[in-house]
């Protein structure tokens, strides 16, 4: 019960340039109660962070853009 209360208030940002990976991770985290936003690259991630600061960011391991 405590986990449900904790997860629902956690905002996460998932960053990956592969749509299928972004979607899968987002769906999994949403299913267990996290508020998830996604970004395709570093530029989108920075814009998303400016609009609503997440509690945590889950970036991709390898980056294809210049902002990482």
Secondary structure per residue as TSV (DSSP state, phi and psi in degrees):
chain	resnum	aa	ss	phi	psi
A	1	X	-	360.0	-44.8
A	2	X	H	-60.2	-39.3
A	3	X	H	-60.0	-40.0
A	4	X	H	-62.4	-41.7
A	5	X	H	-66.1	-39.9
A	6	X	H	-69.1	-47.8
A	7	X	H	-61.8	-39.7
A	8	X	H	-65.9	-21.0
A	9	X	T	-97.2	-3.8
A	10	X	-	-88.6	125.1
A	11	X	E	-103.2	124.1
A	12	X	E	-117.9	147.1
A	13	X	E	-118.4	119.8
A	14	X	E	-102.8	123.3
A	15	X	E	-119.8	119.8
A	16	X	-	-160.7	143.1
A	17	X	S	-83.7	-6.1
A	18	X	-	-98.1	112.0
A	19	X	H	-54.9	-39.7
A	20	X	H	-64.7	-38.3
A	21	X	H	-68.4	-46.6
A	22	X	H	-55.7	-47.0
A	23	X	H	-64.4	-45.1
A	24	X	H	-63.5	-47.8
A	25	X	H	-65.4	-42.6
A	26	X	H	-61.3	-45.0
A	27	X	H	-63.0	-43.5
A	28	X	H	-61.9	-48.3
A	29	X	H	-68.2	-37.3
A	30	X	H	-64.4	-39.4
A	31	X	H	-61.5	-31.7
A	32	X	T	-95.7	9.9
A	33	X	T	107.6	1.4
A	34	X	-	-81.0	150.8
A	35	X	E	-88.1	113.5
A	36	X	E	-115.9	133.6
A	37	X	E	-119.0	155.5
A	38	X	E	-127.0	158.2
A	39	X	E	-145.1	145.0
A	40	X	S	-86.9	-20.7
A	41	X	S	-156.3	-179.8
A	42	X	H	-62.4	-36.0
A	43	X	H	-65.9	-44.4
A	44	X	H	-65.2	-36.9
A	45	X	H	-63.0	-45.5
A	46	X	H	-62.0	-40.6
A	47	X	H	-63.9	-42.6
A	48	X	H	-64.8	-38.9
A	49	X	H	-66.8	-38.6
A	50	X	H	-63.8	-35.3
A	51	X	H	-77.0	-36.7
A	52	X	S	-159.2	105.1
A	53	X	-	-68.2	122.2
A	54	X	-	-80.5	161.5
A	55	X	S	-73.0	-34.1
A	56	X	E	-144.4	154.1
A	57	X	E	-124.4	133.5
A	58	X	E	-113.3	88.5
A	59	X	E	-81.9	158.9
A	60	X	-	-67.9	153.9
A	61	X	S	-69.6	-47.8
A	62	X	S	-104.1	140.6
A	63	X	-	-113.7	140.7
A	64	X	S	-105.5	-10.8
A	65	X	S	-105.8	-179.1
A	66	X	S	-88.0	-5.2
A	67	X	-	-112.2	118.6
A	68	X	-	-138.4	360.0
